Amino acid sequence: MKTRILALGAQSKGSFCLIKNGKLHVSNSFGDLSEAENFHRFEKEVKKIKPKIVACDLHPDYSSTKLAKKLIAHSSLLIKEIQHHEAHVASCIADNNIKGKVIGVAFDGTGFGRDGNIWGGEFFIGTIKGFKRASHLKYAPMPGSEAAVREPWRMAFSYLYTLRNLGGCQRQPPRLRRVELKLLTQMIDKGINSPLTSSMGRLFDAVASLVGICDVSEYEGQAAVELERAIKRQATSDKGQGRYNFTYKDNIIDWTPVIKGIVKDLKAKKSKGEISLKFHNAACHMIKDVCVTLRKKYKINKVCMSGGVFQNKYLTKNAPMLLKKEGFKIYLHKRLPAHDGNIALGQLILAGA
């Protein structure tokens, strides 16, 4: 099968994308490519394709990235490494056939950033010809790296420990299990297997653990899913009432007031549902506030939202509602999922541009 560009997607929702005979083809998901059986099926299908250019994720450890480099090792193929969150935004642009510049909001769990840190709470401005990272969540350490994805209590500890170092909180981390407090402290202090992350997904994880909803995830995104469910148990008369507040300075979105507010409410024995509601409202208003600031600076009125965090129904209902009140034109995915299943299309679009 001959084609010009083959895009190999990401890791967790393995899929590829290509254009053949003028028609776009997005494969079905092969599942998590870190699992050998899924990767072998993926590789078998990819090797049937004869491209001129291979596009892949910027993350060097993704199976799809390693396959791309394997394909070009003994050939004249060109390789284009595409930043994960830029691919998310590009896929949303393509999904909605948007013309002109956009503000791209990319919120998810993990994506390798251009500065070597782990991104996931990003605001971009630009078009499919290229993006500029205009704003992002303040970094926090991920003690244990990938282990912090599976064990949200690690991120709860990280945010609390960072606050303590800033003089803002003396509360001990919740329900530490299997790993001594001293060990995590040393990991963060010495930068041992503790990459910095701006991920909104990891912040959701931390809040879920802080309030006692989920310390260890048995499936991808469990902590965030259960944190959203807690809102439904909140009294409807309180719906939409109250929120924590992010602060914003020099293009950095600071989560410290949010964590301080949660700690205060925990001490006051507020319910899990109320804390979850206030956190979700904080995220919605933060999106609106940052977009308003970026519009003033860059004169852009279109907002795209993509990434796994936007599988959250509360977020995708209420953030657009706030933005529309400010006069923005909002775009969510129509045909593709918000999660990494849209990455291959974004890679193809950016590689082609």
Residue pairs with C-beta under 8 A, 6 or more apart in sequence:
1 20
1 48
1 49
1 50
2 20
2 50
2 51
3 18
3 19
3 20
3 49
3 50
3 51
3 52
4 19
4 51
4 52
4 53
4 352
5 18
5 19
5 51
5 52
5 53
5 54
5 55
5 348
5 351
5 352
6 16
6 17
6 18
6 46
6 49
6 51
6 53
6 54
6 55
7 16
7 17
7 18
7 54
7 55
7 56
7 82
7 344
7 345
7 347
7 348
7 351
8 16
8 46
8 54
8 55
8 56
8 57
8 64
8 65
8 67
8 68
8 344
8 347
9 15
9 16
9 17
9 57
9 64
9 340
9 341
9 343
9 344
9 347
10 57
10 59
10 62
10 64
10 84
10 87
10 340
10 343
10 344
11 32
11 33
11 34
11 57
11 59
11 62
11 63
11 64
11 340
12 32
12 33
12 220
12 339
12 340
13 29
13 31
13 32
13 337
13 339
13 340
13 341
13 343
14 29
14 30
14 31
14 32
14 33
14 38
14 39
14 42
14 63
14 64
15 26
15 27
15 28
15 29
15 30
15 341
15 343
15 344
16 26
16 27
16 42
16 45
16 46
16 49
16 344
17 24
17 25
17 26
17 27
17 344
17 345
17 347
17 348
18 24
18 25
18 49
18 51
18 348
19 25
19 348
19 352
24 345
26 336
26 344
26 345
27 45
27 344
29 341
30 38
30 39
30 41
30 42
30 45
31 38
32 38
33 39
33 42
33 62
33 63
33 64
34 63
39 63
39 67
42 63
42 64
42 67
43 67
46 67
46 71
47 71
51 77
52 77
52 78
53 77
53 78
53 79
53 80
53 351
54 68
54 71
54 72
54 77
54 78
54 79
54 80
55 68
55 79
55 80
55 81
55 82
55 347
55 348
55 350
55 351
56 62
56 64
56 65
56 67
56 68
56 69
56 79
56 80
56 81
56 82
56 347
57 64
57 65
57 81
57 82
57 84
57 87
57 111
57 112
57 343
57 347
58 65
58 81
58 82
58 83
58 84
58 112
58 114
59 65
59 84
59 111
59 112
60 66
60 112
65 81
68 79
69 79
71 77
72 78
72 79
80 347
80 350
80 351
82 346
82 347
82 350
82 351
83 111
83 112
83 113
83 114
83 119
84 108
84 110
84 111
84 112
84 119
84 343
85 104
85 106
85 108
85 111
85 113
85 119
85 120
85 122
85 124
85 307
86 104
86 106
86 124
86 131
86 346
86 350
87 342
87 343
87 345
87 346
87 347
87 350
88 104
88 106
88 108
88 306
88 307
88 342
88 343
88 346
89 102
89 104
89 105
89 106
89 124
89 131
89 304
89 306
89 346
90 128
90 131
90 345
90 346
90 347
90 349
90 350
91 306
91 333
91 336
91 342
91 343
91 345
91 346
91 349
92 98
92 104
92 304
92 305
92 306
92 331
92 332
92 333
92 342
92 346
93 102
93 104
93 127
93 128
93 304
93 331
93 349
94 128
94 345
94 346
94 349
95 331
95 333
95 334
95 335
95 336
95 342
95 345
96 304
96 331
96 333
96 334
98 302
98 304
98 331
100 127
100 302
101 125
101 126
101 127
101 298
101 300
101 302
102 125
102 126
102 127
102 300
102 302
102 303
102 304
102 331
103 123
103 124
103 125
103 134
103 291
103 294
103 295
103 298
103 300
103 302
103 303
103 304
104 122
104 123
104 124
104 125
104 126
104 131
104 303
104 304
104 306
105 122
105 123
105 287
105 291
105 303
105 304
105 305
105 306
105 307
106 119
106 120
106 122
106 123
106 124
106 306
106 307
107 120
107 121
107 122
107 200
107 201
107 305
107 307
107 308
107 309
107 310
108 120
108 199
108 200
108 201
108 307
108 308
108 309
108 339
108 340
109 120
109 149
109 199
109 201
109 202
109 221
109 308
109 309
110 118
110 120
110 149
110 197
110 199
110 201
111 118
111 119
111 120
111 199
112 118
112 119
113 119
113 198
114 133
117 139
117 195
117 196
117 197
117 198
118 142
118 195
118 196
118 197
118 198
118 199
119 136
119 197
119 198
119 199
120 137
120 197
120 198
120 199
120 200
120 201
120 202
120 307
120 309
121 136
121 137
121 198
121 199
121 200
121 203
121 253
122 133
122 135
122 136
122 137
122 198
123 133
123 134
123 135
123 136
123 290
123 291
123 294
124 131
124 132
124 133
124 134
125 131
125 132
125 134
125 294
125 298
125 300
126 132
128 349
128 350
128 353
129 353
130 350
130 353
134 251
134 294
134 297
134 298
135 248
135 251
135 252
135 253
135 290
135 293
135 294
136 198
136 251
136 252
136 253
137 198
137 199
137 200
137 203
137 252
137 253
137 255
138 198
138 252
138 253
138 254
138 255
138 256
139 196
139 197
139 198
140 155
140 158
140 159
140 162
140 196
140 197
140 202
140 203
140 255
141 158
141 162
141 187
141 188
141 191
141 194
141 195
141 196
141 197
142 148
142 149
142 154
142 155
142 158
142 194
142 195
142 196
142 197
142 202
143 154
143 157
143 158
143 184
143 187
143 188
143 193
143 194
144 151
144 154
144 179
144 184
144 187
144 193
144 194
145 193
145 194
145 195
147 154
148 154
148 155
148 158
148 202
148 205
149 202
149 205
149 217
150 216
150 217
151 215
151 216
151 217
152 205
152 206
152 208
152 209
152 214
152 215
152 216
152 217
152 223
153 173
153 174
153 175
153 176
153 177
153 209
153 215
153 216
154 179
154 184
155 202
155 203
155 205
155 206
155 209
156 173
156 174
156 205
156 206
156 207
156 209
156 210
156 215
157 173
157 176
157 181
157 184
158 184
158 188
158 194
158 206
159 203
159 206
159 210
159 255
159 259
160 169
160 171
160 172
160 173
160 210
160 259
160 263
161 173
161 184
161 185
161 188
162 256
163 169
163 256
163 259
163 260
163 263
164 170
164 171
166 256
168 256
168 260
169 259
169 260
169 263
171 263
171 266
171 267
172 181
173 181
173 184
174 209
174 210
174 212
174 215
175 209
175 212
175 215
176 184
177 215
186 192
187 193
187 194
188 194
200 283
200 307
200 309
201 221
201 224
201 308
201 309
203 255
203 258
204 223
204 224
204 227
204 309
205 214
205 217
205 223
205 224
206 259
207 227
207 262
207 275
207 276
207 279
208 214
208 223
208 224
208 226
208 227
209 215
209 223
210 259
210 262
210 263
210 266
211 227
211 230
211 262
211 266
211 272
211 275
211 276
212 272
213 223
213 226
213 227
213 230
213 272
213 276
214 222
214 223
214 226
214 227
217 223
221 308
221 311
224 309
224 312
227 276
227 279
228 276
228 280
228 312
228 313
228 314
230 272
230 273
230 275
230 276
230 277
231 273
231 276
231 277
231 280
231 314
232 273
233 272
233 273
234 271
234 273
234 274
234 276
234 277
235 273
238 274
238 277
239 277
240 281
240 318
241 277
242 274
242 277
242 278
242 281
243 278
243 279
243 281
243 282
243 284
243 285
244 257
244 258
244 261
244 262
244 278
244 279
244 281
244 282
245 257
245 258
245 261
245 282
245 285
246 253
246 254
246 255
246 257
246 258
246 282
246 285
246 286
246 289
247 253
247 254
247 256
247 257
248 254
248 286
248 289
248 290
248 293
253 286
253 290
258 279
258 282
261 278
262 275
262 279
265 274
265 275
265 278
266 275
280 312
280 314
280 315
280 318
281 318
283 315
283 319
284 314
284 315
284 318
284 319
284 322
285 322
287 305
287 319
287 322
287 323
288 319
288 322
288 323
288 326
291 303
291 323
291 326
291 328
292 326
294 300
295 301
295 328
301 327
301 328
301 329
302 328
302 329
302 331
303 323
303 328
303 329
303 330
303 331
304 331
305 316
305 319
305 320
305 330
305 331
305 332
305 338
306 332
306 333
306 338
306 342
307 338
307 339
308 338
308 339
308 340
309 315
309 338
310 316
310 332
310 333
310 338
311 337
311 338
311 339
316 332
316 338
320 330
320 332
323 330
324 330
332 338
333 342
336 342
336 345
